[in-house]
């Protein structure tokens, strides 16, 4: 599946990547300072003004390093051009190789929000420094450290289709967007997944309403994790989680560990992380979780899990970050009466058998969480700036930094070949 498909993802690579990796893998690179980035962010004189380097998605199993991608330019008054510092590789990026979901919208007729067609630069978890702004931009200025909400929704359609005769311009705003739930827009897509060129390149561009200024006291590599942290911040908010409550996280991948950190920032009394892989489970324990190995207990795993809750009767909330039938069932059965089970994982296209009375008999809730809204970005940024989100713990989620040129081999393929030994790999255009 993904393991096999990604081995053939880069046309110039004829054999699979073979690396000797220890857990957790850390790629040592020279630190990238804010001063160094400002020298790039204030001028393009050191670069070809017309082209840049980047990783372009051409279709399923096809991603290419290109040194002649048109550099984004200011074309609208709300535009913000950003010099990319770091961009993380998201699980969604990996999913797109085998069964394109978001990029499928950028097929024959172009993306439903923007009309853009492939090839497009991939990548949406990023940080950078403002390089240039349009005439209407007042929230940020050149030199500011920023992160970007990568969503594209109904309101963004108007930025791309401004001609009155364009039929897409006159399409009605969907109910979700009308009620402020832009993360569930009928035509939702993301920068770097079809709406427009993303951030696995030297520069990216989006409208100012998506751009958030961050304190330069937060390192730019950590800033690249604000996007995935916002995903789980939104999930925790959906469960109406309260300080002093306990929680269960199923799966200790990047999103599961991010959920753990957000729950800690929200004042959780106890967070249990259920994960069968020892390396990942140990990572969760090192971050302050109670580790649980479901493989040790077989059919009794859920009953044993419930004993670890504060009162031994189940958790106030659970978060399925694995996306397999067993964890979905456990997420419901392991919460207490009136608790909430939240699915954060992105599932393949298949159904899951579920006994509805598990919910009904104890008035439990099961909710799904998708992406984020502006308030979630703001919440994460504030939590980092005030120290509620532990900066040092967040840093430990970064297990590698690589350059663009070798980004697929040392980034994408590395995550596939050694997924249990990694949390998050960042790609930077300023690393050779």
C-alpha positions in Angstrom: 0.0 0.0 0.0 1.6 3.3 1.0 4.9 1.7 1.7 5.1 0.3 -1.8 3.6 3.2 -3.6 5.9 5.8 -2.0 9.0 3.8 -3.0 8.1 4.7 -6.6 7.0 8.2 -5.8 10.0 10.0 -7.2 10.7 9.4 -10.9 14.4 9.9 -10.5 14.7 7.3 -7.8 15.1 3.7 -9.0 15.7 1.9 -5.8 14.2 2.1 -2.3 15.8 4.2 0.4 17.9 2.2 2.8 19.0 4.1 6.0 20.3 3.0 9.3 18.0 4.6 11.8 18.0 4.7 15.6 14.9 5.6 17.6 14.1 8.4 17.7 16.0 9.5 14.6 17.5 13.0 14.8 19.1 14.6 11.8 21.7 17.2 12.9 21.7 20.4 11.0 23.1 23.8 11.6 20.5 26.0 13.4 18.6 28.4 11.3 18.4 31.8 13.0 15.8 34.5 12.6 18.6 36.9 11.4 19.4 34.5 8.6 15.8 34.2 7.6 15.3 38.0 7.6 18.1 38.3 5.1 16.1 36.1 2.8 12.7 37.6 3.7 13.6 41.2 2.8 15.0 40.6 -0.6 15.0 38.2 -3.5 18.3 39.6 -4.9 20.1 36.3 -4.1 17.4 34.3 -6.0 16.1 34.1 -9.5 13.0 36.4 -9.0 10.9 34.4 -11.4 11.5 30.8 -10.3 12.1 28.8 -7.1 12.8 25.2 -5.9 10.0 23.0 -4.6 8.3 19.6 -4.5 5.4 19.3 -6.9 2.6 16.7 -6.7 1.8 15.5 -10.2 -0.6 12.6 -9.3 -0.8 9.3 -7.4 2.7 8.0 -6.7 4.3 10.9 -8.5 6.1 13.8 -6.7 9.0 15.6 -8.3 11.7 18.1 -7.2 11.6 21.1 -9.5 14.0 24.0 -9.6 11.9 26.1 -12.0 8.6 26.7 -10.2 7.2 30.2 -10.7 7.8 32.2 -7.6 4.5 33.6 -6.1 4.0 37.3 -6.7 1.6 39.8 -5.2 -1.5 39.9 -7.5 -4.2 40.9 -5.1 -4.3 43.6 -2.3 -4.8 40.9 0.4 -1.9 38.7 -0.7 0.9 37.8 1.7 4.1 36.2 0.3 6.0 34.1 2.8 9.6 32.9 2.8 9.3 29.3 4.1 11.3 28.4 7.1 10.0 24.9 7.8 7.2 22.6 6.5 6.2 19.4 8.2 5.2 16.2 6.4 1.6 15.4 7.4 -0.1 12.1 7.4 -2.6 13.5 4.8 0.4 14.2 2.5 1.3 10.5 2.7 -2.3 9.4 2.1 -2.5 11.4 -1.1 0.0 9.1 -2.8 -2.1 6.0 -2.8 -5.7 7.4 -2.9 -5.8 11.1 -3.7 -8.7 12.7 -1.9 -8.0 16.4 -1.7 -5.9 16.5 -4.9 -8.7 14.7 -6.7 -10.5 18.0 -6.6 -7.7 19.6 -8.6 -8.2 17.1 -11.5 -9.9 17.8 -14.9 -11.8 21.0 -14.1 -9.5 22.3 -11.4 -10.1 22.6 -7.6 -13.6 23.6 -6.6 -12.4 26.5 -4.5 -9.6 27.9 -6.7 -9.8 26.2 -10.1 -6.1 25.3 -9.8 -4.9 22.2 -11.6 -1.9 19.8 -11.1 1.0 20.0 -10.7 1.0 21.8 -7.5 3.5 22.2 -4.6 2.6 20.0 -1.7 2.8 20.8 2.0 0.6 22.7 4.4 2.1 22.5 7.9 4.5 25.4 7.8 6.1 28.5 9.3 8.0 31.3 7.7 8.8 35.0 7.5 6.7 37.6 5.7 8.5 38.6 2.5 6.0 40.9 0.8 2.5 42.1 1.3 -0.4 43.5 -0.8 -1.7 47.0 -0.4 -4.6 46.1 1.9 -2.5 44.0 4.4 -2.3 45.6 7.8 -2.1 42.6 10.2 1.5 41.6 9.2 4.5 43.2 7.7 7.8 42.0 6.0 10.0 40.4 8.6 7.2 39.1 10.8 7.2 35.4 11.9 4.0 33.8 10.7 2.0 30.6 10.4 -0.9 29.9 8.0 -4.3 28.4 8.3 -4.2 26.3 5.2 -7.9 25.7 4.7 -9.7 26.8 1.5 -13.5 27.4 1.8 -16.4 29.3 0.2 -15.1 32.7 1.1 -11.8 31.9 -0.6 -13.5 31.1 -3.8 -14.3 34.8 -4.3 -10.6 35.6 -4.1 -9.8 33.2 -7.0 -12.9 33.8 -9.2 -13.3 37.6 -9.4 -14.8 37.9 -12.8 -18.6 38.3 -12.7 -19.1 36.0 -15.7 -17.3 33.2 -13.9 -20.0 30.7 -12.7 -18.0 29.6 -9.6 -18.1 33.2 -8.4 -21.9 33.2 -8.1 -22.1 29.8 -6.3 -24.0 30.1 -3.0 -22.1 29.9 0.3 -22.6 26.5 1.9 -24.5 26.1 5.2 -21.3 25.2 7.1 -19.5 28.4 6.0 -22.6 30.4 6.5 -22.7 29.4 10.2 -19.0 29.9 10.7 -17.9 26.3 10.5 -15.5 26.8 7.6 -13.6 23.6 8.5 -16.6 21.5 7.2 -17.1 23.5 4.0 -18.9 21.5 1.3 -15.8 22.1 -1.0 -13.2 22.1 1.7 -9.6 21.8 0.6 -6.2 23.0 1.7 -3.3 25.0 0.5 -0.7 22.4 -0.6 -3.5 19.8 -1.2 -5.2 21.3 -4.2 -6.3 24.9 -3.4 -3.0 26.3 -4.5 0.7 25.8 -4.2 1.7 24.8 -0.7 4.9 25.2 1.3 7.4 22.5 0.3 9.1 25.2 -1.6 11.1 28.4 -1.0 8.0 30.7 -1.0 4.2 30.4 -0.6 1.3 32.9 -0.8 -2.1 33.2 0.7 -4.6 35.9 1.7 -4.0 37.8 5.0 -7.0 36.4 6.8 -5.3 33.0 6.9 -2.0 34.4 8.2 -1.2 34.6 11.9 1.7 36.5 13.4 3.7 34.6 16.1 6.2 35.8 18.6 9.8 35.5 17.5 10.5 33.9 20.9 8.9 30.7 19.5 11.5 29.0 17.3 10.4 28.7 13.7 10.7 24.9 13.7 8.3 24.7 16.6 6.0 27.1 14.7 5.7 24.6 11.9 3.8 22.4 14.4 1.2 24.9 15.2 -1.0 23.6 12.3 -1.2 20.0 13.5 -1.5 21.2 17.1 -4.5 23.2 16.0 -6.1 20.1 14.6 -6.1 18.4 18.0 -6.9 21.7 19.8 -10.1 21.7 17.8 -10.8 18.1 18.7 -10.4 18.6 22.4 -12.6 21.7 22.3 -15.3 19.6 20.6 -15.5 17.3 23.6 -16.0 20.2 26.0 -13.1 18.9 28.0 -12.6 20.5 31.4 -9.6 21.1 33.6 -9.1 18.3 36.1 -10.7 15.6 33.9 -9.0 12.5 32.6 -8.6 11.3 29.0 -7.7 8.4 26.8 -5.7 8.7 23.6 -5.6 5.8 21.2 -2.5 5.8 19.1 0.9 7.5 19.7 1.7 8.8 16.2 2.2 12.5 15.6 -1.4 13.4 16.1 -1.8 11.2 19.2 1.2 12.7 20.8 0.0 16.2 19.9 -3.3 15.4 21.5 -1.5 14.4 24.7 0.3 17.7 24.8 -2.9 19.7 24.2 -4.7 17.8 26.9 -1.9 18.6 29.3 -2.1 22.2 28.4 -5.9 22.1 29.1 -5.1 20.8 32.6 -5.9 17.1 32.3 -5.5 15.2 35.5 -4.4 11.9 33.8 -3.8 11.1 30.1 -3.5 7.4 29.2 -2.1 6.6 25.8 -2.9 3.2 24.4 -0.3 2.1 21.8 1.0 -1.4 21.0 4.3 -0.3 19.5 6.9 0.0 22.2 8.9 2.8 20.7 5.8 5.1 20.3 4.4 4.1 23.7 7.7 5.0 25.3 7.6 8.4 23.6 4.2 9.1 25.1 5.4 8.1 28.6 8.5 10.3 28.2 6.0 13.2 27.5 4.1 12.5 30.7 1.4 10.0 29.7 0.5 6.7 31.4 1.4 4.1 28.8 -0.8 1.1 28.0 -0.1 -1.8 25.8 -3.4 -3.3 24.6 -1.7 -6.3 23.1 -0.8 -7.6 26.6 -4.5 -8.0 27.6 -6.3 -9.2 24.5 -10.1 -9.2 24.8 -9.7 -7.7 28.3 -7.9 -4.6 27.1 -10.9 -2.2 27.4 -11.7 -3.4 30.9 -8.1 -2.9 32.0 -8.0 0.5 30.3 -11.1 1.7 32.3 -9.3 0.8 35.5 -6.7 3.4 34.7 -9.2 6.2 34.7 -9.3 8.4 37.8 -12.3 6.6 39.4 -11.8 3.3 37.5 -15.1 3.7 35.7 -14.0 5.1 32.3 -12.6 8.4 31.0 -14.3 11.7 30.5 -13.1 11.8 26.9 -11.3 9.6 24.4 -9.5 10.5 21.2 -9.1 7.9 18.5 -5.9 8.9 16.6 -5.4 5.4 15.0 -8.4 4.9 12.7 -8.9 1.1 13.0 -12.1 -0.7 14.0 -10.6 -1.9 17.3 -9.6 1.6 18.5 -12.9 3.1 17.4 -14.9 0.5 19.5 -12.5 1.0 22.4 -12.9 4.8 22.3 -16.6 4.4 23.0 -16.5 1.5 25.4 -13.7 3.0 27.6 -15.4 6.3 28.4 -17.7 6.8 31.4 -21.4 7.6 31.3 -22.0 10.9 29.6 -18.4 10.9 28.3 -17.4 11.9 24.8 -15.5 9.8 22.2 -13.9 11.9 19.5 -12.6 10.5 16.2 -9.5 12.5 15.0 -8.1 9.9 12.6 -8.7 10.0 8.8 -10.1 6.7 7.8 -10.0 4.8 4.5 -13.3 4.4 2.7 -14.8 1.6 4.7 -17.6 1.0 7.2 -17.2 0.0 10.9 -19.6 -2.3 12.7 -20.9 -0.6 15.9 -23.3 -1.6 18.6 -25.3 1.6 19.1 -26.5 0.7 22.6 -23.0 1.2 23.8 -23.8 4.9 23.4 -27.5 4.8 24.3 -27.4 2.9 27.6 -25.0 5.4 29.2 -25.8 8.6 27.1 -22.4 8.7 25.7 -21.5 10.9 22.7 -19.5 10.1 19.6 -18.2 13.0 17.6 -15.9 13.5 14.6 -13.4 16.3 14.4 -12.0 17.7 11.1 -9.3 20.3 10.8 -9.5 23.6 12.6 -11.0 27.0 12.7 -9.3 30.4 13.3 -10.0 30.3 17.0 -8.0 27.0 17.3 -4.9 28.6 15.7 -5.3 31.5 18.1 -5.6 29.1 21.1 -2.5 27.2 20.2 -0.4 30.3 19.6 -1.5 31.8 22.9 -0.8 28.5 24.7 2.7 28.5 23.3 3.4 32.1 24.1 2.1 31.8 27.7 3.8 28.5 28.3 0.7 26.4 28.8 1.9 24.3 25.9 5.3 23.1 27.0 7.7 24.4 24.4 10.4 21.8 25.2 7.9 18.9 24.9 6.7 20.2 21.6 10.3 20.4 20.3 10.7 16.6 21.0 8.0 15.9 18.3 10.6 17.0 15.7 12.7 13.9 14.9 14.4 15.1 11.7 15.1 18.1 9.4 16.0 17.7 5.8 16.3 19.8 2.6 14.0 20.1 -0.3 16.2 18.3 -2.8 16.2 15.1 -0.8 12.8 15.7 0.8 11.1 12.7 -0.7 13.9 10.2 0.0 14.9 11.5 3.4 11.5 12.8 4.4 8.5 11.0 2.9 10.1 7.6 2.3 11.9 7.8 5.6 8.6 8.2 7.4 7.2 5.2 5.5 10.2 2.9 6.0 10.7 3.8 9.7 7.3 5.2 10.8 7.6 3.8 14.4 10.9 5.6 14.9 9.6 9.0 13.8 7.2 11.6 15.0 7.6 14.6 12.7 10.1 15.4 9.9 10.5 19.0 8.8 11.7 20.1 5.4 13.5 23.4 5.0 14.5 25.1 1.7 17.6 26.4 3.5 19.0 22.9 4.3 21.1 21.4 1.5 
